[in-house]
Amino acid sequence: MDKILVANRGEIALRVIRACIELGISTVAVHSLADEDSLHSWLADQSVCIGANKPAESYLDMRRIISAAVITGAEAIHPGYGFLAENADFAEMCEEHNIIFVGPTSEQIRSMGDKAMAKKIMKEAGVHTVPGSEGIVEDLDKAIELSKKIGYPIIIKASAGGGGKGMRIARGQTELIKNFEMARVEARSAFDNSDVYIEKYVENSRHIEVQLLGDGTGKVIHLGERDCSIQRRHQKLIEETPSPFVDEDFRLKIGSAAVTGASNIKYRSAGTIEFLVDKQKNFYFMEMNTRIQVEHPITEMITDIDILKEQIRIASGKPLRFSQEDISYRGHSIECRINAEDPSNDFAPCPGKITSFHVPGGMGVRVDTHAYADYVIPPFYDSMIAKLIVWGETREEAIQRMRRALREFIIEGVKTTIPFHAKVMNDKRFISGDFDTSFIENFEL
């Protein structure tokens, strides 16, 4: 392929553009009115305004994006993450217009995006799943009946969801009655789909995911695991690889399970299978993300494999260049998501103008960002403005390097999560590796 349209914004749009440039592929950026001065619209070979500020009028408008691809002669569309990245209808629309969708097939997105169907597929492949509803829970009465059978606490999840949207915990019937409709409203707002399902809530668990690459022939490999247990309201804040909780034997088991599940559907593209892992290292399939993940850079740092480039090569019809035996891991990598949020005010979003912006550098430090001095953070989109990634030969060195990098990272004009990350890097539980998804609940900001 010679030209790719990037149907996204922010740092992931820049990440895709950079990979395309290194592959000799021309790029088309699309942007809303609010993103007219965003870096991705400057650095692409072509740039097209596709609408107003609200996502529904720009980055979620399938017809406008397809039209932009047709007008500019783009042969392919890369959706990044979020927005339309896991929208089967959009992938199908690309297929109908003979535009390559840089991702899985629409059928794979649809089957894995329907969390109930994904769970059924994984069960059939022999992958352990969390006890829960067999399909969509259509009303509150059914939710109450199922929750009594499953046993509290339960978690309500958006069927088309991701990123913590449309997700609510209920520890009893009163909370279920309160949270069921709230989850449906959040799901409709975020994904234009109010369907939800119910699962047993595995408390004090680790959130561990496995990075996959598949070429659509049934050949799938994994690139190791990532530990994403440091999260707030089910949204990840810090990720690392390898997980301090995972030994070689467990890595083989969880990696094999993920590969088996993805091979079962002849998965094509980069993807991730996410697991909940209890204290006894029992692991349960949670969901499959049929897209590139925010935290993919830490896997790149320890494997030296450019996941974006591999995703594009696979989309162009090329077979996987690696076998599982070719994959090796070196050192340790940590990512901190730098959000324009106020940690002392329940992580409230802080849009506004960045008056000063200085990124850290030095050996083993990578910053993926679309922000710069005088950039105005719009209030319409996700609050993440940068990803700070470090690598070290050991976990201890990676933590120390992250401490140093956070000290160097200067962002003025808006509040950010940098002070929060600095505290975590000095927290005894984090340093010891003895933590789970409840970490933030017991953390003093």
C-alpha positions as CSV (number, residue, x, y, z in Angstrom):
1,M,0.0,0.0,0.0
2,D,1.2,3.5,-0.8
3,K,-1.1,5.8,1.3
4,I,-2.8,5.3,4.6
5,L,-5.5,7.6,6.2
6,V,-5.1,7.8,10.0
7,A,-8.6,7.9,11.5
8,N,-7.6,9.2,14.9
9,R,-6.0,12.1,16.8
10,G,-3.4,12.8,19.5
11,E,-0.3,10.7,20.2
12,I,-1.6,7.5,18.5
13,A,-2.2,9.4,15.2
14,L,1.4,10.6,15.4
15,R,2.6,7.1,16.3
16,V,0.9,5.7,13.1
17,I,2.2,8.5,10.9
18,R,5.8,7.9,12.1
19,A,5.6,4.2,11.4
20,C,4.2,4.9,7.9
21,I,7.0,7.4,7.1
22,E,9.6,4.8,8.1
23,L,7.8,2.3,5.8
24,G,7.8,4.7,2.9
25,I,4.0,5.1,3.0
26,S,2.2,8.5,2.5
27,T,-0.2,9.6,5.2
28,V,-3.5,11.5,5.4
29,A,-4.6,13.0,8.7
30,V,-8.2,13.8,9.6
31,H,-9.0,16.3,12.2
32,S,-11.9,18.1,13.9
33,L,-12.1,21.9,14.1
34,A,-10.7,21.7,17.7
35,D,-7.6,19.8,16.4
36,E,-6.7,22.1,13.6
37,D,-3.4,22.9,15.3
38,S,-2.7,19.4,16.5
39,L,0.7,17.9,15.5
40,H,-0.8,15.0,13.6
41,S,-2.5,17.3,11.2
42,W,0.8,19.1,10.6
43,L,3.1,16.1,10.1
44,A,0.9,14.0,7.7
45,D,1.4,14.5,4.0
46,Q,-2.2,15.6,3.7
47,S,-4.8,16.8,6.2
48,V,-8.6,16.9,6.0
49,C,-11.0,18.6,8.3
50,I,-13.9,16.2,8.9
51,G,-16.2,18.1,11.1
52,A,-17.0,19.9,14.4
53,N,-15.5,19.4,17.8
54,K,-17.7,16.6,19.2
55,P,-16.5,13.1,18.3
56,A,-19.9,12.2,16.9
57,E,-19.5,15.0,14.4
58,S,-15.9,14.1,13.4
59,Y,-13.9,11.1,14.6
60,L,-17.0,8.9,15.0
61,D,-18.5,9.9,11.6
62,M,-17.8,6.9,9.4
63,R,-19.1,8.4,6.2
64,R,-17.0,11.5,6.5
65,I,-13.9,9.4,7.2
66,I,-14.6,7.1,4.2
67,S,-15.2,10.1,2.0
68,A,-11.9,11.6,3.1
69,A,-10.1,8.4,2.2
70,V,-11.8,8.3,-1.2
71,I,-11.1,11.9,-2.0
72,T,-7.4,11.7,-1.1
73,G,-6.9,8.3,-2.7
74,A,-5.9,6.5,0.5
75,E,-5.8,2.7,0.0
76,A,-6.0,2.0,3.7
77,I,-7.3,3.3,7.0
78,H,-5.6,2.9,10.3
79,P,-8.1,3.5,13.2
80,G,-5.6,3.7,16.1
81,Y,-7.3,3.0,19.4
82,G,-10.6,4.3,20.7
83,F,-13.2,6.0,18.4
84,L,-13.9,3.6,15.5
85,A,-11.0,1.2,16.2
86,E,-13.3,-1.6,17.4
87,N,-16.3,-0.7,15.3
88,A,-17.2,-3.7,13.1
89,D,-19.6,-1.6,11.0
90,F,-16.7,0.8,10.2
91,A,-14.4,-2.1,9.2
92,E,-17.2,-3.5,7.1
93,M,-17.7,-0.2,5.4
94,C,-14.0,0.0,4.6
95,E,-14.2,-3.5,3.1
96,E,-17.3,-2.5,1.0
97,H,-15.3,0.4,-0.4
98,N,-12.2,-1.7,-1.2
99,I,-10.3,0.2,1.5
100,I,-7.9,-1.9,3.6
101,F,-8.8,-1.7,7.3
102,V,-5.5,-1.9,9.2
103,G,-6.8,-4.3,11.8
104,P,-8.8,-7.5,12.0
105,T,-11.7,-8.5,9.8
106,S,-15.1,-7.0,10.5
107,E,-16.3,-10.5,11.5
108,Q,-13.5,-10.8,14.1
109,I,-14.1,-7.4,15.5
110,R,-17.9,-8.2,15.8
111,S,-17.3,-11.5,17.5
112,M,-14.7,-10.3,19.9
113,G,-16.5,-6.9,20.5
114,D,-19.6,-8.7,21.6
115,K,-18.2,-9.6,25.0
116,A,-20.7,-12.4,25.6
117,M,-19.9,-14.0,22.2
118,A,-16.2,-13.6,22.9
119,K,-16.6,-15.4,26.1
120,K,-18.4,-18.2,24.4
121,I,-15.6,-18.5,21.7
122,M,-12.9,-18.6,24.4
123,K,-14.7,-21.2,26.4
124,E,-14.9,-23.4,23.3
125,A,-11.2,-22.9,22.8
126,G,-10.6,-24.2,26.3
127,V,-9.7,-20.8,27.8
128,H,-10.9,-20.2,31.4
129,T,-13.5,-17.4,31.7
130,V,-15.0,-15.5,34.6
131,P,-18.5,-16.8,35.7
132,G,-21.2,-14.5,34.4
133,S,-24.2,-14.1,32.1
134,E,-24.3,-16.1,28.9
135,G,-25.3,-13.1,26.9
136,I,-26.7,-9.6,27.0
137,V,-28.7,-8.7,30.2
138,E,-31.7,-6.9,28.9
139,D,-33.3,-5.5,32.0
140,L,-32.9,-4.9,35.7
141,D,-35.1,-7.9,36.8
142,K,-32.9,-10.3,34.8
143,A,-29.8,-8.6,36.3
144,I,-31.1,-9.1,39.8
145,E,-31.9,-12.8,39.1
146,L,-28.5,-13.5,37.6
147,S,-26.6,-11.6,40.3
148,K,-28.2,-13.8,43.0
149,K,-27.0,-16.9,41.1
150,I,-23.5,-15.7,40.4
151,G,-23.0,-14.2,43.9
152,Y,-22.0,-10.6,44.8
153,P,-19.9,-8.7,44.1
154,I,-20.6,-8.5,40.4
155,I,-19.5,-6.1,37.7
156,I,-21.7,-4.7,35.0
157,K,-19.8,-4.2,31.7
158,A,-20.7,-2.6,28.3
159,S,-20.9,-5.3,25.7
160,A,-19.2,-3.0,23.1
161,G,-17.0,-1.4,25.8
162,G,-13.4,-0.8,26.6
163,G,-11.3,1.8,28.6
164,G,-13.5,1.5,31.7
165,K,-16.5,3.1,30.0
166,G,-19.9,1.6,30.9
167,M,-18.4,-0.4,33.8
168,R,-19.9,-0.5,37.3
169,I,-19.4,-2.7,40.4
170,A,-22.3,-3.8,42.6
171,R,-21.6,-5.4,46.0
172,G,-25.3,-6.0,46.7
173,Q,-28.8,-5.6,45.2
174,T,-29.1,-1.9,46.2
175,E,-25.9,-1.0,44.3
176,L,-27.1,-3.1,41.4
177,I,-30.4,-1.2,41.1
178,K,-28.4,2.1,41.3
179,N,-25.6,1.1,38.8
180,F,-27.4,-1.0,36.2
181,E,-29.0,1.9,34.3
182,M,-26.0,4.1,34.8
183,A,-23.8,1.6,33.1
184,R,-26.2,1.4,30.2
185,V,-26.3,5.2,29.8
186,E,-22.5,5.4,29.9
187,A,-22.3,2.6,27.3
188,R,-24.7,4.3,25.0
189,S,-22.8,7.6,25.3
190,A,-19.4,6.1,24.7
191,F,-20.2,3.4,22.1
192,D,-23.7,4.1,20.8
193,N,-24.7,0.7,22.2
194,S,-26.4,0.4,25.6
195,D,-26.0,-3.4,25.8
196,V,-24.4,-4.7,29.0
197,Y,-23.6,-8.1,30.6
198,I,-22.7,-9.2,34.1
199,E,-19.7,-11.1,35.5
200,K,-18.5,-12.2,38.9
201,Y,-16.1,-9.5,40.2
202,V,-12.8,-11.1,41.0
203,E,-11.5,-9.0,43.9
204,N,-7.8,-8.3,44.7
205,S,-6.9,-9.5,41.2
206,R,-4.1,-8.6,38.8
207,H,-5.0,-7.2,35.4
208,I,-2.5,-9.0,33.0
209,E,-2.8,-8.9,29.3
210,V,-0.9,-10.7,26.5
211,Q,0.2,-8.9,23.3
212,L,-0.5,-10.9,20.1
213,L,0.3,-10.8,16.4
214,G,-1.6,-12.9,13.9
215,D,-1.6,-13.0,10.1
216,G,-5.0,-14.4,9.4
217,T,-3.8,-17.9,8.5
218,G,-4.2,-19.3,12.0
219,K,-0.5,-18.4,12.8
220,V,-0.5,-16.3,16.0
221,I,2.4,-15.5,18.3
222,H,2.6,-13.6,21.6
223,L,5.1,-10.9,22.7
224,G,4.8,-11.5,26.4
225,E,2.5,-10.1,29.1
226,R,1.9,-6.6,30.5
227,D,0.8,-5.9,34.0
228,C,-1.9,-3.2,34.0
229,S,-3.1,-3.5,37.6
230,I,-2.5,0.2,38.5
231,Q,-5.7,1.7,37.4
232,R,-8.4,4.1,38.5
233,R,-12.1,3.5,37.7
234,H,-11.0,0.6,35.5
235,Q,-8.8,2.9,33.4
236,K,-5.1,2.1,33.3
237,L,-2.6,4.6,34.7
238,I,0.7,2.6,34.8
239,E,1.7,-0.5,32.9
240,E,4.9,-2.6,33.0
241,T,6.4,-5.6,31.4
242,P,7.4,-8.2,32.4
243,S,4.9,-8.4,35.3
244,P,6.6,-8.8,38.7
245,F,3.9,-11.4,39.4
246,V,4.7,-13.7,36.5
247,D,7.4,-16.3,36.4
248,E,8.5,-18.3,33.3
249,D,6.2,-21.2,33.9
250,F,3.1,-18.9,34.3
251,R,4.2,-16.8,31.3
252,L,4.2,-20.0,29.2
253,K,0.7,-20.9,30.4
254,I,-1.0,-17.5,30.0
255,G,0.8,-16.9,26.7
256,S,-0.3,-20.3,25.3
257,A,-3.9,-19.7,26.4
258,A,-4.0,-16.3,24.6
259,V,-2.4,-17.8,21.4
260,T,-4.9,-20.7,21.5
261,G,-7.9,-18.3,21.8
262,A,-6.7,-16.0,19.0
263,S,-5.7,-18.9,16.7
264,N,-9.2,-20.4,17.1
265,I,-10.6,-17.4,15.1
266,K,-7.6,-17.1,12.8
267,Y,-7.0,-13.7,14.2
268,R,-5.4,-11.1,11.9
269,S,-3.5,-8.0,13.1
270,A,-2.2,-6.8,16.4
271,G,-4.4,-7.6,19.3
272,T,-4.5,-8.2,23.1
273,I,-6.2,-10.7,25.3
274,E,-6.8,-9.5,28.8
275,F,-7.0,-11.7,31.9
276,L,-7.9,-11.3,35.5
277,V,-5.4,-13.2,37.7
278,D,-6.1,-14.1,41.3
279,K,-3.6,-14.6,44.1
280,Q,-3.3,-18.3,43.3
281,K,-2.4,-17.5,39.7
282,N,-5.7,-18.7,38.4
283,F,-6.4,-16.7,35.3
284,Y,-9.7,-15.9,33.6
285,F,-10.3,-14.4,30.1
286,M,-11.8,-10.9,30.4
287,E,-11.8,-9.5,26.9
288,M,-10.0,-9.3,23.7
289,N,-9.0,-5.9,22.3
290,T,-8.9,-6.0,18.5
291,R,-6.7,-3.0,18.1
292,I,-3.4,-1.5,19.0
293,Q,-3.2,-0.8,22.8
294,V,-2.2,2.5,24.5
295,E,0.5,0.6,26.3
296,H,2.1,-1.2,23.3
297,P,5.4,0.7,23.6
298,I,6.6,-1.1,26.7
299,T,6.4,-4.4,24.8
300,E,8.3,-2.8,21.9
301,M,11.0,-1.7,24.4
302,I,11.7,-5.2,25.7
303,T,11.2,-7.2,22.4
304,D,12.7,-4.6,19.9
305,I,9.7,-5.3,17.6
306,D,7.8,-2.3,16.1
307,I,4.2,-3.5,16.6
308,L,2.7,-0.7,14.5
309,K,4.9,-1.6,11.5
310,E,4.1,-5.3,11.9
311,Q,0.4,-4.4,12.0
312,I,0.7,-2.5,8.8
313,R,2.7,-5.3,7.1
314,I,0.0,-7.8,8.1
315,A,-2.7,-5.6,6.7
316,S,-0.9,-5.4,3.4
317,G,-1.2,-9.2,3.1
318,K,2.3,-10.2,4.3
319,P,2.8,-13.3,6.6
320,L,4.2,-13.0,10.1
321,R,8.0,-12.5,10.0
322,F,8.5,-14.2,13.4
323,S,7.8,-17.5,15.0
324,Q,7.4,-17.9,18.8
325,E,10.9,-19.2,19.1
326,D,12.2,-15.9,17.6
327,I,10.7,-13.8,20.5
328,S,13.0,-12.9,23.3
329,Y,12.8,-10.4,26.1
330,R,15.4,-8.0,27.4
331,G,15.1,-5.9,30.5
332,H,12.1,-4.2,32.0
333,S,9.9,-1.4,30.8
334,I,7.3,0.9,32.6
335,E,4.8,3.3,31.1
336,C,3.1,6.2,32.9
337,R,0.1,7.8,31.3
338,I,0.4,11.5,31.7
339,N,-3.1,12.9,31.8
340,A,-4.3,16.5,32.1
341,E,-6.1,15.6,35.3
342,D,-6.0,16.7,38.9
343,P,-5.2,13.7,41.1
344,S,-6.1,15.6,44.3
345,N,-9.6,16.2,42.9
346,D,-10.6,12.7,42.0
347,F,-8.6,12.9,38.8
348,A,-10.9,15.6,37.3
349,P,-10.0,16.6,33.7
350,C,-8.1,19.8,33.3
351,P,-8.3,21.0,29.8
352,G,-6.6,24.3,28.9
353,K,-3.5,25.9,27.5
354,I,-0.1,24.4,28.2
355,T,2.2,27.3,28.9
356,S,5.5,25.4,29.3
357,F,6.4,21.9,28.1
358,H,9.7,20.1,28.5
359,V,10.0,16.4,27.9
360,P,12.7,14.2,29.6
361,G,15.4,12.5,27.7
362,G,18.5,10.4,28.2
363,M,19.2,6.7,27.8
364,G,16.2,4.4,28.0
365,V,13.6,7.2,27.9
366,R,10.8,7.5,25.3
367,V,8.0,10.1,25.2
368,D,5.0,9.6,22.9
369,T,3.1,12.9,22.8
370,H,1.2,15.3,20.6
371,A,1.5,18.2,23.1
372,Y,3.8,21.2,23.0
373,A,4.2,24.6,24.6
374,D,1.1,26.8,23.8
375,Y,-1.0,23.8,22.8
376,V,-4.5,24.1,24.0
377,I,-6.0,20.8,25.3
378,P,-9.6,20.6,24.1
379,P,-12.3,19.5,26.5
380,F,-13.9,17.1,24.0
381,Y,-11.6,14.1,24.1
382,D,-9.6,11.8,26.3
383,S,-7.4,13.7,28.8
384,M,-4.1,11.8,28.0
385,I,-1.5,14.2,26.7
386,A,1.6,12.0,26.8
387,K,3.0,8.5,27.5
388,L,6.3,8.4,29.4
389,I,8.1,5.1,28.8
390,V,11.3,3.9,30.3
391,W,13.5,0.9,29.9
392,G,16.0,-0.6,32.3
393,E,18.1,-3.8,32.6
394,T,16.2,-4.6,35.7
395,R,12.8,-3.6,37.3
396,E,14.8,-1.6,39.9
397,E,16.7,0.3,37.3
398,A,13.5,1.0,35.3
399,I,11.8,2.4,38.5
400,Q,14.8,4.6,39.2
401,R,14.9,5.8,35.6
402,M,11.1,6.6,35.8
403,R,11.7,8.6,38.9
404,R,14.4,10.6,37.2
405,A,12.3,11.1,34.0
406,L,9.3,12.3,36.0
407,R,11.4,14.9,37.7
408,E,12.5,16.2,34.3
409,F,9.0,16.3,32.8
410,I,7.8,19.9,33.0
411,I,4.2,20.7,32.1
412,E,2.8,24.1,33.2
413,G,-0.6,25.7,32.7
414,V,-2.6,22.7,33.5
415,K,-2.6,20.1,36.2
416,T,-1.3,16.6,35.3
417,T,-0.9,13.2,36.8
418,I,2.9,13.6,37.0
419,P,2.9,14.2,40.9
420,F,0.8,11.1,41.3
421,H,3.1,8.9,39.2
422,A,6.1,10.2,41.2
423,K,4.4,9.1,44.5
424,V,3.6,5.7,43.1
425,M,7.3,5.2,42.0
426,N,8.2,5.6,45.7
427,D,5.4,3.5,47.1
428,K,6.7,0.5,49.0
429,R,3.9,-1.8,47.6
430,F,4.7,-0.8,44.1
431,I,8.4,-1.2,44.6
432,S,7.9,-4.7,46.0
433,G,5.6,-5.7,43.2
434,D,3.0,-6.7,45.7
435,F,-0.1,-4.9,44.4
436,D,-3.4,-5.5,42.6
437,T,-6.2,-3.6,41.0
438,S,-7.3,-2.2,44.3
439,F,-4.0,-0.3,44.6
440,I,-5.4,3.2,44.0
441,E,-8.3,2.7,46.5
442,N,-5.7,2.3,49.3
443,F,-3.3,5.0,48.0
444,E,-2.9,8.4,49.6
445,L,-2.7,11.1,46.9
